[in-house]
Amino acid sequence: MPEDVLTDAAPRLIALDWGTSSLRAYLMGEGGAVLETHRLPLGIMHVEGRDFAGASERAVGDWRRRWPGLPALAAGMIGSAQGWVEAPYVPCPAGLAELAGGLMPVPGGALSIIPGVVQHGDVPNVMRGEETQILGALPSHGDGRFVMPGTHSKWVEVTGGRIERFGTHMTGELFAVLRRHSILGRFVGEDDPPSSAEVARAAFERGVEALRDAPSGLSPLLFSARSLVLTGGLPREASLDYLSGLLIGDELRAGLHEMRDSLALVGDPALCERYRQALAIFGVTAVELLGDTAAAGLWRIAEAAGLTGAGLETNP
Amino acid sequence: MPEDVLTDAAPRLIALDWGTSSLRAYLMGEGGAVLETHRLPLGIMHVEGRDFAGASERAVGDWRRRWPGLPALAAGMIGSAQGWVEAPYVPCPAGLAELAGGLMPVPGGALSIIPGVVQHGDVPNVMRGEETQILGALPSHGDGRFVMPGTHSKWVEVTGGRIERFGTHMTGELFAVLRRHSILGRFVGEDDPPSSAEVARAAFERGVEALRDAPSGLSPLLFSARSLVLTGGLPREASLDYLSGLLIGDELRAGLHEMRDSLALVGDPALCERYRQALAIFGVTAVELLGDTAAAGLWRIAEAAGLTGAGLETNP
């Protein structure tokens, strides 16, 4: 990093978004500016021998050596029972104060971990990492409903700046297991060329529409991702796009049942764009796309916990 | 087979219920009486080198040698593109006449295969084998709705003795792939002892009830098979029973949306009993359990096709 950048924006925080499959580290400066980013395939499931200290060193060791006093904060599955140290869930409603108040230091204190959030009840729900993205999204969107597409999509209601309740939809994981392990994945091989963008989009939209118009949901429709191909009504190579439309459509049908206004999409931009297309088919067009807000959330929680105020020195 | 049995009930038909994973062969006598049964793990996916003639010989060769003139009829996936010879689907509505009229002989004519049934439309459906079970169930139940639980459950409406329309629910396959390949299967290992019958039944019923009372279906509930365990609300070893309840509950919720009266369960008796329990939770108690009606259906179709009338000789 050139000296002038250091002068303009002195580092204030090392922030880690540490999930199941990947680890993103941010060197952050005043006001939450992202100065540098490291991305490593060291999600907690890929850390050999559970050597999280070693993985952390690989991700942020150079920053630590350069700025030894820099505080570090992490969010995500790194705080689960399978992670470095368990940061017990805080219950809903949970906002900045509850999350900042529940930080859990790792042994040695090299970094602190943001707790996940639990919602108790007949259908309990848990999240780890999404709470931090929500906190990062709030300054631009404010209260409302946040749709966070992914392996386990979250639909989160925020009132008064706090996570009030949320739901989980296993849409991404369902698609992955059906594609790889069920009869619905048989028409498209791993190495087959993808269908054209036009064909793929039409099949995806058809799946969403079928779900939107179904009187009784996904159960009687799922098999149509096979039967439509067998009867000549769908190109074989588009069957997975149609399946994706069915599954995302089912998530939207259920999620929109409760709330259609003030929606914001948070997460991977390409996946959010796919959900935006699907929401439009359900007639929901006033949707904000916020992208990945993890770094912003880490910064806000660090500030609330008083981690970012300390004077810092640069190693000579 | 002792001689007196032969005298009392001379064989009239070799009938095969030949599916994806198993092959059941019936030696049938006058009136459709089952004289002998062979069951082999020679479903079409397990027949090496697609040597269906050889598999047939293993299943019924002894009967053929003893009664060389005996006609043979098969139903199921053996008539699919992956089977011995493809017996093209007949369209709905399909009854005895349509099925008997669509028989397809294998090369050499050693047996004929009953066609499957296709229902065209926006959500097409196909069946192979279930049409024969339906025909076998009709004499005792008559017109109505037939629920056929399985890997791909079928819900079949019969009017005037003909299959009018039907739906497919991938409940059994969904359970299998979620158990083996998703995060929902992680709490119970393949070799773990099963939960007690009481705990298992309570968890299954709880899953069915959760689905019955859900305003928006399975999508927001599926993850509760994990989150309930994580939050101490469900014993770890009962998580798959609860998952089974959710999935079967979702099938019933969708299926009962259209028709609740005159239901009959057809298929594996243990699985039908599970569905009967679940139907009772939905308030549907007038349900007939018909068991496996494949042999009866094969007999009826053979009769309609004039296969059972020929005089037969016994080898000396």
Interface residues (C-beta under 8 A of the other chain):
Chain A: V118 H120 D122 V123 P124 N125 V126 H152 W155 G167 T168 H169 M170 T171 E173 L174 V177 L178 R180 H181 S182 I183 L184 A210 P215 S216 G217 L218 S219 P220 L221 L222 F223 S224 S227 L228 L230 T231 G233 D250 E251 R253 A254 G255 H257 E258
Chain B: V118 H120 D122 V123 P124 N125 V126 H152 W155 G167 T168 H169 M170 T171 E173 L174 V177 L178 R180 H181 S182 I183 L184 A210 P215 S216 G217 L218 S219 P220 L221 L222 F223 S224 S227 L228 L230 T231 G233 D250 E251 R253 A254 G255 H257 E258
